Amino acid sequence: MGEQIAWWTRWAWLCVLVGERCVVGVCVPQDGKTVFFTKGDAVITQLLPLHYGSRCDQLGMTEVQVLEATKLAVHRVNQLTLVPGIKLGVRVVDTCGSPNISVKAALTAWSDDAFACPKPAHTLGFLGPEDEASASAVGGATQSLGSPVMAYSARPSPASHTYDFLTPAPYRSVQAAVQVLSSAGVDAISIVHTADTEGHVLVEHIISAAEYAYICVEMVLEDGNTVGLTEVLREGPGTLVILGSRHRVQSLTRALGGPQGPVDLLLLIDSGGPVPQVELAGLETPAILLQRTVHRLPEFASFLERDLESDDGPRRQYMATLSKCGEVRMGYDAAANSAIAAVLVYAEALREAQATHCSTEESLCRSVTALETSEWNDLLASASLQEPATAAFPGLLDDSLEPGSEDVPRYTVNLLINGSITKVGQADESLAVLGRLEVREPRCGAHCPCSILVPPLMLPPAVNVTQSSGFDIMGGSKWWTWQVPSLENMTKREVAVYFTAFCFLIVIFVSSCVVCLINMIKAPRRQ
């Protein structure tokens, strides 16, 4: 009887905290729409900002992939019986990117599982939210419920009261961005970042990386009045780096990169999503897009392109956006693979808990549902993807998504001009390979004069760089040949580097000759 009272007390507390109406023992949600739900003995609730914008009416292209990837992962776990005797369920809630809605949705989902009729379900945990503010809010509200909050992709910074199986490493992303800017001949930049944790973390790292690469940072502006930003940026360098949360970055990009935009060149880190032509429509300023490269899973590709159904509106809208003349062109996002890996981590941890605490029982036992939060988190941290991924998604093992590993993003460098994308190279965590960009030379700022010579530290090791087209100062082995390049195909920056290197060689040669002559003509020592 006392245990029942405790449960009813917890349920009443949840309803008060969520701020919902309780009618005859049923909580009626006011915010947060469940867009997909499959019943199960143990349920994962995904808090996904499927729509964004002030009215929550714009469909996020990347988020559709994350939704479909999560559905497929749960389906495969059940289909292959990766957790014997237990059916895995999933609930996907559209949070619109709001911390308040995310908290309400999480608490409502937990109470719906706990009081499901005729048989209660166990909430394994939560996937998402995507941003640090929402994740920290959900983690703080649910930490006493024994259901961890796990990111379905690496955030720029860890959230409090959450468990992230991938350790964020934002400095790797900005290192790649700085290398791309350097190889494109950019000496000075301005930075605009969103007014959130993601923007603040990224801007700190990119300032350090720019100083190391001798790129002058003219000004750092926080997201605010677009008109005010435009007037200020007109006096600064022609290259603008926009950092922060994805959809707000896209909004700023469209506003600042229009026909009368204040800059000559934009750089976005992983902000275009899988279809930047659609989400960055109207952008006229040339933009460099660093988009994550991801291993394409054939199982996910066929699942995403399956026959359209009447009840999958977001996917139907997504596919219609990508379709052109009957052909579907899509770019796969790394967050989809991460979501699949997160579901498999939950499944593997549940299988291990079931094998350890339930002996020969086939169904979900009480010992598993009553696990302490710390013990459950330890199981998640020690879970291995090897066995479930080999059975369900063999290609997933190529992405290095084991729990506890550091996020190692690799990027494709694309150039977006007049609505069309040209692939110009590859970039990883330490080096960008970029062909010569046919864009006008960006201007320098009032406080950042254009440099004439390139410091030797700017040159990366030749073995890590490949040539794409024409003459390229970053052209790998040709840097060490005696072939004299055509001056007509060289930029001022390249001429300066060759002239500096030639002078260094002359100085070394003359110095060596002088030392040899001195040693030859001086009298030998007497013993």
C-alpha positions as CSV (number, residue, x, y, z in Angstrom):
1,M,0.0,0.0,0.0
2,G,2.8,2.4,0.9
3,E,4.5,1.7,-2.5
4,Q,1.3,2.5,-4.3
5,I,1.0,5.8,-2.4
6,A,4.6,6.6,-3.4
7,W,3.8,6.0,-7.0
8,W,0.7,8.1,-6.9
9,T,2.6,10.9,-5.2
10,R,5.3,10.8,-7.9
11,W,2.6,10.9,-10.6
12,A,0.9,13.9,-9.0
13,W,4.2,15.7,-8.6
14,L,4.9,15.0,-12.3
15,C,1.6,16.5,-13.4
16,V,2.1,19.6,-11.3
17,L,5.7,20.1,-12.5
18,V,4.7,19.5,-16.2
19,G,1.8,21.9,-15.8
20,E,-0.8,19.7,-17.4
21,R,-4.4,19.0,-16.7
22,C,-5.2,15.8,-14.7
23,V,-8.6,14.4,-15.6
24,V,-9.7,11.2,-14.0
25,G,-6.2,10.0,-13.5
26,V,-5.1,10.9,-17.0
27,C,-2.5,13.6,-17.9
28,V,-3.5,15.5,-21.0
29,P,-0.4,17.0,-22.7
30,Q,-0.6,20.7,-23.6
31,D,2.7,21.0,-25.5
32,G,5.0,18.6,-27.5
33,K,3.4,16.5,-30.2
34,T,4.2,12.8,-30.4
35,V,4.9,12.1,-34.1
36,F,5.7,8.4,-33.8
37,F,5.1,5.8,-31.1
38,T,5.6,2.0,-31.0
39,K,4.7,0.1,-27.8
40,G,7.2,-2.1,-26.1
41,D,8.2,-3.6,-22.8
42,A,11.0,-1.0,-22.6
43,V,10.6,2.3,-24.3
44,I,13.1,5.0,-25.6
45,T,11.7,8.5,-25.9
46,Q,13.4,10.7,-28.4
47,L,13.1,14.4,-27.9
48,L,13.6,15.7,-31.4
49,P,13.2,19.3,-32.8
50,L,11.5,18.0,-35.9
51,H,10.2,21.5,-36.7
52,Y,11.8,24.9,-36.0
53,G,11.1,28.6,-36.4
54,S,9.1,31.1,-34.3
55,R,5.9,29.2,-35.1
56,C,7.4,25.7,-35.2
57,D,6.2,25.3,-38.8
58,Q,9.5,24.7,-40.7
59,L,10.5,21.1,-41.2
60,G,14.1,20.3,-40.3
61,M,15.7,18.2,-43.1
62,T,18.4,16.6,-40.9
63,E,15.9,15.8,-38.2
64,V,13.7,13.8,-40.6
65,Q,16.7,11.5,-41.1
66,V,17.3,11.2,-37.4
67,L,13.6,10.3,-36.9
68,E,13.7,7.6,-39.6
69,A,17.1,6.3,-38.4
70,T,15.7,5.8,-34.9
71,K,12.6,4.0,-36.1
72,L,14.7,1.7,-38.2
73,A,17.1,0.9,-35.4
74,V,14.3,-0.1,-33.0
75,H,12.7,-2.1,-35.7
76,R,16.0,-4.0,-36.4
77,V,16.5,-4.7,-32.7
78,N,13.1,-6.3,-32.4
79,Q,13.3,-8.1,-35.8
80,L,16.7,-9.7,-34.9
81,T,15.7,-10.3,-31.2
82,L,18.9,-8.6,-30.0
83,V,17.3,-8.4,-26.5
84,P,15.8,-11.9,-26.0
85,G,12.2,-11.9,-24.6
86,I,11.9,-8.1,-24.6
87,K,10.3,-5.9,-27.2
88,L,11.8,-2.4,-27.6
89,G,9.5,0.5,-28.0
90,V,10.1,4.1,-29.2
91,R,8.4,7.4,-28.8
92,V,9.4,10.4,-30.9
93,V,8.2,13.8,-29.6
94,D,8.6,17.1,-31.6
95,T,10.0,19.6,-29.2
96,C,10.4,22.6,-31.6
97,G,13.8,23.2,-30.0
98,S,12.2,24.6,-26.8
99,P,13.7,23.7,-23.4
100,N,10.3,24.1,-21.7
101,I,8.5,21.8,-24.2
102,S,11.4,19.3,-23.9
103,V,11.1,19.0,-20.1
104,K,7.3,18.7,-20.3
105,A,7.5,16.1,-23.0
106,A,10.1,14.0,-21.1
107,L,8.1,14.0,-17.9
108,T,4.9,13.2,-19.7
109,A,6.5,10.4,-21.6
110,W,7.8,8.9,-18.3
111,S,4.4,9.0,-16.7
112,D,2.7,7.6,-19.7
113,D,5.0,4.6,-19.7
114,A,4.7,4.1,-15.9
115,F,0.9,4.1,-16.0
116,A,0.3,2.5,-19.3
117,C,-2.7,0.2,-19.4
118,P,-3.0,-2.7,-19.1
119,K,0.7,-3.2,-18.6
120,P,3.2,-0.5,-17.6
121,A,6.3,0.0,-19.7
122,H,9.8,0.8,-18.5
123,T,11.4,4.0,-19.7
124,L,15.0,3.1,-20.7
125,G,16.0,6.7,-21.2
126,F,15.8,9.7,-23.6
127,L,17.6,10.4,-26.9
128,G,18.2,14.2,-27.2
129,P,17.5,17.0,-27.0
130,E,20.0,18.3,-29.5
131,D,21.0,21.6,-27.9
132,E,22.8,22.0,-24.5
133,A,20.2,24.2,-22.9
134,S,17.3,21.8,-23.5
135,A,19.4,18.7,-22.6
136,S,20.5,20.2,-19.3
137,A,17.0,21.2,-18.4
138,V,15.7,17.7,-19.2
139,G,18.6,16.1,-17.3
140,G,17.9,18.2,-14.2
141,A,14.2,17.4,-14.3
142,T,14.6,13.6,-14.8
143,Q,17.7,12.8,-12.8
144,S,15.7,11.3,-10.0
145,L,13.6,9.0,-12.3
146,G,16.5,6.7,-13.2
147,S,16.2,7.4,-17.0
148,P,19.3,8.9,-18.5
149,V,19.4,11.6,-21.1
150,M,21.7,10.6,-24.0
151,A,22.6,12.7,-27.1
152,Y,21.9,11.1,-30.5
153,S,24.9,13.1,-31.8
154,A,27.9,14.9,-30.4
155,R,27.1,18.3,-29.0
156,P,29.7,21.1,-29.1
157,S,29.7,21.0,-25.3
158,P,28.5,18.4,-22.7
159,A,25.2,19.1,-21.0
160,S,24.8,18.8,-17.2
161,H,22.9,15.8,-15.7
162,T,23.1,13.9,-19.0
163,Y,25.1,10.9,-20.3
164,D,26.7,11.4,-23.7
165,F,28.4,8.3,-25.1
166,L,30.4,10.5,-27.6
167,T,32.7,13.1,-26.1
168,P,32.4,16.4,-27.9
169,A,35.5,17.8,-29.5
170,P,34.6,21.2,-31.1
171,Y,38.2,22.2,-31.5
172,R,38.5,19.6,-34.3
173,S,35.8,21.3,-36.3
174,V,37.3,24.8,-36.0
175,Q,40.8,23.5,-36.9
176,A,39.4,22.2,-40.2
177,A,37.7,25.5,-40.8
178,V,40.8,27.5,-40.1
179,Q,42.8,25.3,-42.5
180,V,40.2,25.8,-45.2
181,L,40.4,29.6,-44.7
182,S,44.1,29.5,-44.8
183,S,44.3,27.5,-48.0
184,A,41.7,29.8,-49.6
185,G,44.0,32.8,-49.0
186,V,42.0,34.4,-46.2
187,D,44.0,36.7,-43.9
188,A,41.3,38.3,-41.8
189,I,37.8,37.3,-40.7
190,S,34.8,38.5,-38.7
191,I,32.8,36.1,-36.6
192,V,29.0,36.1,-35.8
193,H,27.9,33.5,-33.3
194,T,24.5,32.6,-31.9
195,A,23.6,33.6,-28.4
196,D,23.7,30.1,-26.9
197,T,26.3,27.7,-25.4
198,E,27.0,26.2,-28.9
199,G,28.0,29.6,-30.3
200,H,30.1,30.6,-27.3
201,V,32.0,27.4,-27.2
202,L,32.8,27.3,-30.9
203,V,33.9,31.0,-31.0
204,E,36.4,30.4,-28.2
205,H,38.0,27.6,-30.1
206,I,38.1,29.3,-33.5
207,I,39.8,32.4,-32.0
208,S,42.6,30.2,-30.6
209,A,42.9,28.3,-33.9
210,A,43.0,31.5,-36.0
211,E,45.8,32.9,-33.8
212,Y,47.8,29.8,-34.3
213,A,47.3,30.0,-38.1
214,Y,48.0,33.7,-38.3
215,I,44.5,34.7,-39.3
216,C,43.4,38.0,-37.9
217,V,40.0,38.2,-36.2
218,E,38.6,41.6,-36.8
219,M,35.4,41.5,-34.7
220,V,33.3,39.0,-32.9
221,L,29.6,39.7,-32.9
222,E,26.7,37.9,-31.1
223,D,23.5,37.1,-32.9
224,G,21.1,40.1,-32.6
225,N,19.6,42.7,-34.8
226,T,20.3,41.6,-38.4
227,V,20.2,45.2,-39.6
228,G,22.7,46.3,-37.0
229,L,25.0,43.4,-37.9
230,T,24.9,44.3,-41.5
231,E,26.0,47.9,-41.0
232,V,28.9,46.8,-38.7
233,L,30.1,44.1,-40.9
234,R,30.4,46.4,-43.9
235,E,33.5,47.9,-42.3
236,G,35.2,44.6,-41.5
237,P,36.9,41.9,-43.5
238,G,35.1,40.3,-46.5
239,T,35.1,36.8,-45.0
240,L,32.5,36.0,-42.3
241,V,32.4,32.8,-40.2
242,I,29.0,32.1,-38.7
243,L,29.0,29.7,-35.7
244,G,26.3,28.2,-33.4
245,S,23.1,26.2,-33.5
246,R,22.2,24.9,-37.0
247,H,18.9,26.5,-37.9
248,R,19.8,29.9,-36.5
249,V,23.1,29.8,-38.4
250,Q,21.1,29.2,-41.6
251,S,18.8,32.0,-40.9
252,L,21.7,34.4,-40.3
253,T,23.4,33.1,-43.4
254,R,20.4,33.9,-45.6
255,A,20.0,37.4,-44.1
256,L,23.7,38.3,-44.3
257,G,24.5,36.6,-47.6
258,G,21.7,38.2,-49.7
259,P,22.1,40.3,-52.8
260,Q,23.2,43.4,-50.8
261,G,25.1,41.4,-48.2
262,P,28.0,43.0,-46.3
263,V,30.5,40.2,-47.0
264,D,32.3,38.6,-49.9
265,L,32.7,35.0,-48.6
266,L,30.9,33.0,-45.9
267,L,32.0,29.9,-44.0
268,L,29.6,27.5,-42.3
269,I,30.6,24.5,-40.3
270,D,28.2,21.5,-40.7
271,S,25.3,23.9,-40.8
272,G,23.9,23.2,-44.3
273,G,22.4,19.8,-43.4
274,P,21.9,17.1,-46.0
275,V,20.3,19.5,-48.6
276,P,21.9,22.9,-48.3
277,Q,20.5,23.9,-51.7
278,V,17.0,23.9,-50.1
279,E,17.7,25.2,-46.7
280,L,20.0,27.9,-47.9
281,A,17.8,29.0,-50.8
282,G,18.3,32.6,-51.8
283,L,22.0,32.8,-50.7
284,E,24.0,34.7,-53.3
285,T,27.2,35.3,-51.5
286,P,29.7,32.5,-52.2
287,A,29.8,30.2,-49.2
288,I,32.2,27.5,-48.1
289,L,30.3,24.6,-46.4
290,L,32.1,22.1,-44.2
291,Q,29.7,19.1,-44.1
292,R,30.4,15.9,-42.2
293,T,31.3,12.9,-44.2
294,V,29.4,9.8,-43.1
295,H,29.4,6.1,-44.0
296,R,26.2,5.4,-46.0
297,L,24.3,2.4,-44.5
298,P,22.5,0.5,-47.3
299,E,19.8,-0.6,-44.8
300,F,19.1,3.0,-43.9
301,A,19.1,4.1,-47.5
302,S,16.5,1.6,-48.6
303,F,14.4,2.3,-45.5
304,L,14.4,6.0,-46.1
305,E,13.4,5.6,-49.8
306,R,10.7,3.0,-49.2
307,D,7.2,3.5,-50.5
308,L,5.5,6.6,-49.0
309,E,2.7,5.8,-46.5
310,S,-0.2,8.0,-45.5
311,D,0.9,8.4,-41.9
312,D,4.5,9.6,-42.5
313,G,4.0,13.2,-43.4
314,P,7.5,14.5,-42.5
315,R,9.2,11.9,-44.6
316,R,6.8,12.5,-47.5
317,Q,7.6,16.2,-47.3
318,Y,11.3,15.5,-47.1
319,M,11.3,13.2,-50.1
320,A,9.3,15.7,-52.1
321,T,11.8,18.4,-51.3
322,L,14.7,16.3,-52.5
323,S,13.0,14.9,-55.7
324,K,13.8,16.6,-58.9
325,C,12.6,15.2,-62.3
326,G,11.8,11.9,-60.7
327,E,15.3,11.5,-59.2
328,V,16.0,11.7,-55.5
329,R,19.2,13.3,-54.5
330,M,20.0,13.2,-50.8
331,G,23.0,13.8,-48.6
332,Y,23.3,11.5,-45.5
333,D,23.8,13.2,-42.2
334,A,26.1,11.9,-39.5
335,A,23.4,12.4,-36.8
336,A,21.4,9.6,-38.4
337,N,24.2,7.1,-37.8
338,S,24.7,8.4,-34.3
339,A,21.1,7.9,-33.5
340,I,21.2,4.3,-34.7
341,A,24.3,3.7,-32.6
342,A,22.6,5.2,-29.5
343,V,19.7,2.9,-29.9
344,L,22.0,-0.1,-30.2
345,V,23.9,1.0,-27.0
346,Y,20.6,1.1,-25.1
347,A,19.7,-2.4,-26.5
348,E,23.1,-3.9,-25.6
349,A,23.0,-2.4,-22.1
350,L,19.5,-3.8,-21.6
351,R,20.6,-7.2,-22.8
352,E,23.5,-7.2,-20.4
353,A,21.3,-6.1,-17.5
354,Q,18.7,-8.8,-18.3
355,A,21.4,-11.5,-18.5
356,T,23.0,-10.4,-15.2
357,H,19.9,-9.7,-13.0
358,C,17.1,-11.9,-14.4
359,S,18.9,-15.3,-14.6
360,T,16.7,-17.5,-16.8
361,E,13.7,-15.2,-17.0
362,E,12.7,-14.3,-20.5
363,S,10.6,-11.1,-19.9
364,L,11.6,-7.8,-18.3
365,C,12.2,-8.5,-14.6
366,R,11.8,-6.1,-11.7
367,S,15.5,-6.2,-10.9
368,V,16.2,-4.5,-14.2
369,T,13.5,-1.9,-13.9
370,A,14.7,-1.1,-10.3
371,L,18.4,-0.6,-11.3
372,E,20.1,2.4,-9.7
373,T,20.9,5.3,-12.1
374,S,24.6,4.9,-11.6
375,E,24.6,1.2,-12.4
376,W,22.5,1.8,-15.5
377,N,24.9,4.5,-16.7
378,D,27.8,2.1,-16.1
379,L,26.1,-0.5,-18.3
380,L,25.6,2.2,-21.0
381,A,29.3,3.3,-20.8
382,S,30.6,-0.3,-21.0
383,A,28.2,-1.5,-23.8
384,S,29.9,-2.6,-27.0
385,L,28.6,-1.9,-30.4
386,Q,30.5,-4.8,-32.0
387,E,27.9,-7.5,-31.6
388,P,24.6,-5.6,-32.2
389,A,26.2,-3.6,-35.1
390,T,27.6,-6.7,-36.8
391,A,24.1,-8.2,-36.7
392,A,22.0,-5.2,-37.7
393,F,24.3,-2.5,-39.3
394,P,27.8,-3.8,-40.2
395,G,28.8,-0.6,-41.9
396,L,28.2,1.3,-38.6
397,L,31.5,0.0,-37.2
398,D,33.4,2.2,-39.7
399,D,32.2,5.4,-38.0
400,S,34.1,4.9,-34.6
401,L,30.9,5.4,-32.5
402,E,31.9,3.2,-29.5
403,P,30.7,4.5,-26.2
404,G,33.2,6.8,-24.5
405,S,35.0,7.6,-27.8
406,E,35.8,11.2,-28.8
407,D,33.9,12.8,-31.6
408,V,36.3,12.8,-34.6
409,P,34.4,14.7,-37.4
410,R,35.5,14.5,-40.9
411,Y,34.3,17.0,-43.5
412,T,33.6,17.4,-47.1
413,V,34.4,20.9,-48.4
414,N,31.8,22.3,-50.7
415,L,31.5,25.7,-52.4
416,L,28.0,27.1,-52.8
417,I,27.7,29.7,-55.5
418,N,24.4,30.9,-57.0
419,G,22.4,28.1,-55.5
420,S,24.7,25.3,-56.9
421,I,27.2,23.3,-55.0
422,T,30.7,22.3,-56.2
423,K,32.8,19.8,-54.2
424,V,36.3,21.1,-54.0
425,G,38.0,18.8,-51.5
426,Q,38.1,17.0,-48.2
427,A,38.7,18.1,-44.7
428,D,39.3,16.2,-41.4
429,E,40.1,17.2,-37.9
430,S,43.5,18.6,-38.6
431,L,43.8,19.4,-42.3
432,A,41.7,20.7,-45.1
433,V,42.5,19.8,-48.7
434,L,41.1,22.6,-50.9
435,G,41.5,23.4,-54.6
436,R,41.8,27.0,-55.7
437,L,38.5,28.8,-55.2
438,E,37.5,30.9,-58.1
439,V,36.0,33.7,-56.0
440,R,37.1,37.3,-55.8
441,E,39.8,38.0,-53.3
442,P,38.2,39.0,-50.0
443,R,39.0,42.3,-48.5
444,C,40.8,42.9,-45.2
445,G,39.5,44.9,-42.2
446,A,40.5,48.2,-40.7
447,H,42.3,46.5,-37.8
448,C,43.5,43.5,-39.8
449,P,45.8,44.5,-42.6
450,C,46.4,41.9,-45.3
451,S,49.7,40.1,-44.7
452,I,52.3,39.9,-47.5
453,L,54.2,36.8,-46.5
454,V,52.9,33.5,-45.3
455,P,54.6,32.2,-42.1
456,P,56.3,28.8,-42.5
457,L,53.9,27.3,-39.9
458,M,51.1,27.8,-42.3
459,L,52.4,25.1,-44.7
460,P,51.0,21.6,-43.8
461,P,53.0,18.4,-44.4
462,A,53.1,17.6,-48.1
463,V,52.2,13.9,-47.5
464,N,48.7,14.9,-46.2
465,V,47.7,17.1,-49.1
466,T,46.6,16.3,-52.6
467,Q,46.2,18.5,-55.6
468,S,42.8,19.0,-57.1
469,S,43.2,21.2,-60.2
470,G,45.6,23.7,-61.8
471,F,48.5,24.9,-59.8
472,D,48.0,24.7,-56.0
473,I,50.5,26.0,-53.4
474,M,49.1,23.2,-51.2
475,G,49.9,20.7,-54.0
476,G,51.7,18.0,-52.2
477,S,54.8,16.5,-53.7
478,K,55.1,19.2,-56.4
479,W,56.2,21.6,-53.7
480,W,59.5,19.8,-53.6
481,T,60.2,19.5,-57.3
482,W,62.5,21.8,-59.3
483,Q,59.8,22.6,-61.8
484,V,59.2,26.4,-62.0
485,P,55.5,27.1,-62.0
486,S,53.9,29.6,-64.3
487,L,53.6,33.1,-62.7
488,E,50.3,33.7,-64.5
489,N,48.6,30.9,-62.5
490,M,50.0,32.0,-59.2
491,T,48.4,34.3,-56.6
492,K,50.3,37.0,-54.8
493,R,50.3,34.7,-51.7
494,E,51.9,31.9,-53.7
495,V,54.5,34.1,-55.2
496,A,55.4,35.4,-51.8
497,V,55.8,31.9,-50.4
498,Y,58.0,30.8,-53.3
499,F,60.1,33.9,-53.1
500,T,60.5,33.5,-49.3
501,A,61.5,29.8,-49.7
502,F,64.0,30.7,-52.5
503,C,65.6,33.4,-50.3
504,F,65.9,30.8,-47.4
505,L,67.6,28.4,-49.8
506,I,70.1,31.1,-51.0
507,V,70.9,32.1,-47.4
508,I,71.5,28.5,-46.4
509,F,73.6,27.8,-49.5
510,V,75.8,31.0,-49.0
511,S,76.2,30.3,-45.3
512,S,77.3,26.8,-45.9
513,C,79.9,28.0,-48.5
514,V,81.3,30.6,-46.2
515,V,81.7,28.1,-43.4
516,C,83.4,25.6,-45.7
517,L,85.8,28.3,-47.0
518,I,86.7,29.5,-43.5
519,N,87.5,25.9,-42.5
520,M,89.6,25.4,-45.5
521,I,91.8,28.5,-45.3
522,K,92.4,28.7,-41.5
523,A,95.6,27.3,-40.2
524,P,95.5,23.9,-38.5
525,R,95.9,23.7,-34.7
526,R,99.2,22.7,-33.2
527,Q,99.2,19.7,-30.8
